[in-house]
Amino acid sequence: MSIIVPVILSGGSGTRLWPVSTGSAPKQFQPLTGSGSMFLQTLDRAVDRDRFAAPLIVCGPAHVAHVEADLAAAGVTDARIIVEPAARNTAPAIALAALAAFADDPAATILVMPADHVMTDVPAFLDAIEAARPAVDAGALATFGIAPSHPETGYGYIAAGDPVDGVPGVHAVRRFVEKPPRDSAEAMLAEGGHYWNAGIFLMRADRFLAELERQQPAMASSCAEAAANARHDGAAIHPEPEAFLASPSNSIDYAVMEGADRVVVTPVDPGWSDVGGWAALHDLGDKDDAGNVRIGDVIAIGATGNYLRAETGRRIAVVGVSDLVVVTHGDDVLIIPRGRAQEVKAIVEYLANNPSH
């Protein structure tokens, strides 16, 4: 088996976690859960050099300094950073990483991980990777299905099919399901064999590139030209902008996985969350006896079920309130019902359209 090249996708702005997460300092570089940023936690899943090669990081120009700072904090000196000229969704980003890995080793296997997810049981995830390896070595594209805890409508689903012969714990993918309405999500949980799509993939670089060429020839051509004419500056790889900007923008799910041959899924329950908003951080956080998550200088009297986060020397004091999110960060204060926490994006949109604020 070839060594695995971790590919960490570090784009995105995490607007549902405003005001802490912003376009210039998005959630993956913030210490929102556990120890260190979510980028550092993702990096830490693949530091075993007996199992993993030096990582490839894909990010935009605005985030290079954050990546470099976190790599330095982790003592990782052999990573390379692929700097996208502009965002083109996950399929072109992964193509750039697959081309770099393939150039180093035509037999390379890549592990694609978003930088802004949380896992509380990393050994379970590593076991799932090992379970999928035989199928991947034989040419399958592998994804990982998260055991669903509730009928979530904000995630895509993977329907598992027949077990793969000779590869315990791995199933053929029967279909991908886009974010479903609640009744469909409830029906899939009742049926069983359906898993959340976490956007994590294990595959040989050559197999991914072959599928990309077959299904998305314009994207494959643009990315190959951008990589072939890239500018190298130390650990940074700058794909040729004009060629890369000619690539269509599409996700790996739509561009490749849904139409690929030999796609498999390994079900796993690694305590996963995509930390999609403040309500998710309430779910993940340590709670007091009244169900409040309290971070920083917080006073809560007769309050229940709140997420209270005080930063930058400010104090939060609440009395008799329930199920709120209250966050201070810099000069900003957010107050929103926890059940409507996803609507934070409306504030981000308002600020974008009203820059005087």
C-alpha positions in Angstrom: 0.0 0.0 0.0 1.2 3.5 -0.9 1.4 6.1 1.8 -1.6 8.4 2.1 -1.3 12.1 1.1 -3.6 14.3 3.3 -5.4 17.0 1.4 -6.9 19.6 3.6 -9.4 21.9 2.0 -9.2 25.3 3.8 -11.6 27.5 1.8 -14.9 28.8 3.0 -15.8 31.7 5.2 -18.1 30.1 7.8 -20.6 33.0 7.7 -23.1 31.2 10.1 -20.5 31.7 12.9 -20.4 35.5 12.6 -19.0 37.6 14.3 -16.2 35.2 15.3 -15.9 33.8 11.8 -15.4 36.2 9.0 -14.1 36.1 5.4 -10.6 37.2 6.4 -10.5 34.9 9.5 -13.0 32.1 8.9 -14.1 29.4 11.3 -11.4 26.8 10.4 -8.7 29.1 11.9 -10.6 29.9 15.0 -10.3 28.1 18.4 -14.1 27.3 18.6 -13.9 23.8 19.9 -11.3 21.7 21.8 -7.7 22.7 21.7 -6.5 25.0 18.9 -8.2 25.8 15.6 -10.3 23.4 13.6 -7.6 23.5 11.0 -5.0 22.3 13.6 -7.4 19.6 14.7 -7.8 18.4 11.1 -4.0 18.5 10.6 -3.5 16.5 13.8 -5.5 13.6 12.4 -2.8 13.0 9.8 0.5 13.6 11.6 1.6 10.0 11.8 4.3 9.9 9.2 4.3 6.1 9.2 0.8 6.3 7.7 0.6 9.8 6.1 2.9 11.8 3.8 3.4 15.5 4.1 0.1 17.3 3.8 -1.2 19.4 0.9 -3.2 22.4 1.9 -5.6 24.1 -0.6 -6.7 27.6 0.3 -7.2 31.1 -1.1 -4.7 34.0 -1.0 -6.4 35.6 1.9 -5.9 32.6 4.1 -2.2 31.7 3.4 -1.0 33.6 6.5 -3.4 31.7 8.7 -2.3 28.4 7.3 1.4 29.2 7.7 0.8 30.3 11.3 -1.1 27.1 12.2 1.5 24.9 10.5 4.3 26.7 12.4 2.3 26.2 15.7 2.0 22.5 14.9 5.7 22.2 14.0 4.8 20.9 10.6 7.6 22.0 8.2 7.0 19.8 5.2 3.5 20.8 4.1 2.9 22.5 0.8 0.2 25.1 0.2 -1.7 25.3 -3.1 -3.0 28.8 -3.4 -6.1 29.0 -5.6 -6.3 32.2 -7.6 -10.1 32.2 -6.9 -12.6 29.8 -5.5 -13.9 27.2 -7.9 -15.6 24.8 -5.4 -14.2 21.5 -4.3 -13.8 19.5 -7.5 -11.1 21.9 -9.1 -9.4 22.3 -5.7 -9.1 18.5 -5.3 -7.9 18.2 -8.9 -5.0 20.6 -8.1 -4.0 18.5 -5.1 -4.4 15.2 -7.0 -2.2 16.5 -9.8 0.5 17.6 -7.2 0.3 14.2 -5.5 0.4 12.3 -8.7 3.5 14.3 -9.9 5.3 13.2 -6.8 4.1 9.6 -6.9 1.9 8.1 -9.7 0.7 5.5 -7.1 -0.3 8.2 -4.6 -3.5 7.9 -2.6 -5.1 11.1 -1.3 -7.3 11.6 1.8 -9.5 14.7 1.2 -10.6 16.4 4.4 -12.4 19.8 5.0 -10.5 21.9 7.5 -13.6 23.0 9.4 -15.0 19.8 10.8 -14.7 18.3 14.3 -14.2 14.7 15.3 -14.2 13.5 18.9 -13.2 9.9 18.1 -10.2 10.1 15.7 -9.2 6.4 16.2 -12.6 5.4 14.8 -11.9 7.6 11.8 -8.4 6.1 11.3 -9.9 2.6 11.5 -12.4 3.5 8.8 -9.6 4.6 6.6 -7.8 1.3 7.0 -11.0 -0.5 6.3 -11.4 1.3 3.0 -7.8 0.9 1.8 -8.2 -2.5 0.0 -11.1 -1.2 -2.0 -9.2 2.1 -2.8 -6.1 0.2 -3.8 -8.3 -1.8 -6.2 -9.5 1.4 -7.8 -12.6 2.4 -5.9 -13.3 6.0 -4.9 -14.2 5.9 -1.2 -16.3 8.2 0.9 -17.1 8.0 4.6 -20.7 7.8 5.8 -21.4 9.3 9.2 -24.0 7.4 11.3 -26.9 9.8 11.6 -28.2 10.8 15.0 -31.3 12.6 13.8 -33.1 13.4 10.5 -30.9 16.3 9.6 -32.1 18.3 6.5 -28.9 20.3 6.2 -26.7 17.4 5.0 -26.6 15.2 2.0 -27.0 11.5 2.5 -25.3 8.4 1.1 -27.3 5.2 0.6 -25.2 2.1 1.2 -25.7 -0.9 -1.1 -24.3 -4.3 -1.1 -21.1 -5.1 0.9 -17.9 -5.1 -1.1 -16.6 -8.7 -1.4 -13.5 -9.3 0.7 -13.5 -5.8 2.2 -15.3 -6.0 5.6 -17.2 -2.9 6.6 -17.3 -1.3 3.2 -20.3 -1.1 0.9 -21.0 0.0 -2.7 -22.8 3.3 -2.9 -26.3 2.9 -4.1 -27.1 6.6 -4.5 -26.3 10.0 -3.2 -29.2 12.1 -1.9 -29.0 15.9 -1.8 -30.2 17.8 1.3 -33.6 16.3 1.8 -36.9 17.6 3.2 -37.6 16.4 6.7 -40.1 13.7 5.8 -37.5 12.2 3.4 -34.8 12.4 6.1 -37.1 10.6 8.6 -37.9 7.9 6.0 -34.2 7.3 5.3 -33.4 6.9 9.0 -36.3 4.5 9.4 -35.2 2.5 6.4 -31.6 2.3 7.7 -28.5 2.1 5.5 -28.3 5.9 5.0 -25.5 8.0 6.2 -24.6 11.7 6.3 -22.2 12.7 3.6 -19.2 14.4 5.4 -17.4 15.3 2.3 -14.3 13.2 3.2 -12.8 11.0 0.4 -10.0 8.5 0.1 -8.9 7.6 -3.5 -6.0 7.0 -5.7 -5.0 10.3 -7.4 -4.8 8.6 -10.8 -8.4 7.2 -10.4 -9.8 10.6 -9.5 -8.0 12.3 -12.3 -9.2 9.7 -14.8 -12.8 10.1 -13.6 -12.5 13.9 -13.8 -11.2 13.6 -17.4 -14.0 11.3 -18.3 -16.8 13.3 -16.7 -15.5 16.9 -16.7 -13.0 17.2 -19.5 -13.0 21.0 -19.5 -12.3 21.1 -15.8 -9.6 18.5 -16.1 -7.9 20.4 -18.9 -8.0 23.7 -17.1 -6.7 22.3 -13.9 -3.9 20.3 -15.6 -2.8 23.5 -17.5 -2.9 25.6 -14.3 -0.8 23.0 -12.5 1.7 22.5 -15.3 2.4 26.2 -15.4 2.3 26.9 -11.7 4.7 29.2 -10.0 6.5 27.7 -7.0 7.5 30.0 -4.1 9.0 27.9 -1.3 6.3 25.8 0.1 3.6 27.6 -1.8 2.3 26.5 -5.2 0.5 29.2 -7.3 -1.5 27.6 -10.2 -1.5 29.7 -13.4 -4.4 32.0 -12.8 -5.9 32.3 -16.3 -6.0 28.6 -16.9 -7.5 27.9 -13.5 -10.1 30.6 -13.8 -11.3 29.0 -17.1 -12.3 25.9 -15.1 -16.0 25.4 -14.4 -17.0 25.7 -10.7 -18.5 22.5 -9.3 -18.4 20.3 -6.2 -16.8 16.9 -6.2 -20.2 15.3 -5.5 -21.8 16.7 -8.6 -18.7 16.7 -10.8 -17.3 13.3 -10.1 -18.8 11.1 -7.3 -22.4 10.8 -8.5 -21.3 9.6 -11.9 -18.2 7.6 -11.1 -17.6 3.9 -11.4 -16.8 1.9 -8.3 -17.8 4.3 -5.5 -17.8 2.8 -2.0 -18.8 4.0 1.5 -17.4 3.1 4.9 -19.9 3.8 7.7 -18.2 5.4 10.7 -19.2 7.2 13.9 -16.3 9.4 14.8 -18.2 12.0 16.8 -18.4 14.2 13.7 -19.8 17.7 13.2 -19.4 20.2 10.5 -19.9 23.0 13.1 -22.4 24.6 10.8 -23.5 27.3 13.2 -23.8 28.4 16.8 -26.4 25.7 17.6 -23.9 23.1 16.7 -21.4 24.6 19.1 -24.0 24.4 21.8 -24.4 20.7 21.1 -20.7 20.2 21.2 -19.9 22.3 24.3 -19.6 21.5 27.9 -22.9 22.5 29.7 -23.7 23.6 33.2 -26.5 22.1 35.1 -29.0 24.4 33.4 -27.8 23.4 29.9 -25.9 26.6 29.3 -22.5 26.6 27.5 -20.5 29.4 29.1 -17.2 30.6 27.6 -15.3 33.5 29.0 -16.6 36.0 31.5 -20.2 35.0 31.8 -22.9 35.4 34.5 -26.1 33.4 34.0 -28.9 33.6 36.6 -32.1 31.6 36.1 -31.1 31.0 32.5 -31.3 27.7 30.6 -30.1 26.2 27.3 -28.1 29.2 26.2 -24.8 29.4 24.3 -22.9 32.3 25.9 -19.5 33.3 24.6 -17.7 36.4 25.9 -14.5 37.3 24.1 -12.0 40.2 24.1 -12.4 41.2 27.7 -16.2 41.8 27.6 -18.6 40.3 30.1 -22.0 38.7 29.3 -24.7 38.7 32.0 -28.1 37.2 31.4 -31.1 36.7 33.7 -34.2 34.5 33.1 -33.6 33.8 29.4 -33.6 30.5 27.5 -32.3 29.0 24.3 -30.4 32.1 23.2 -27.0 32.5 21.5 -25.1 35.5 22.9 -21.6 36.1 21.5 -19.3 39.1 21.9 -16.3 39.5 19.6 -14.4 42.7 19.1 -16.9 45.5 18.8 -19.7 43.1 17.8 -22.5 41.6 19.9 -24.7 38.8 18.5 -28.0 37.9 20.2 -30.2 35.4 18.4 -32.6 32.6 19.4 -30.7 29.3 19.3 -33.4 27.7 17.1 -32.8 30.5 14.5 -29.0 30.5 14.7 -28.7 29.7 10.9 -30.2 33.1 10.2 -26.9 34.8 11.2 -26.1 34.7 7.5 -28.7 37.5 7.0 -26.5 39.7 9.2 -23.5 38.9 7.0 -25.5 39.7 3.9 -26.7 43.0 5.4 -23.2 44.0 6.3 -21.9 43.2 2.8 -24.6 45.4 1.3 -24.1 48.2 3.9 -20.4 48.5 4.2 -20.8 51.8 6.2 -21.8 49.6 9.2 
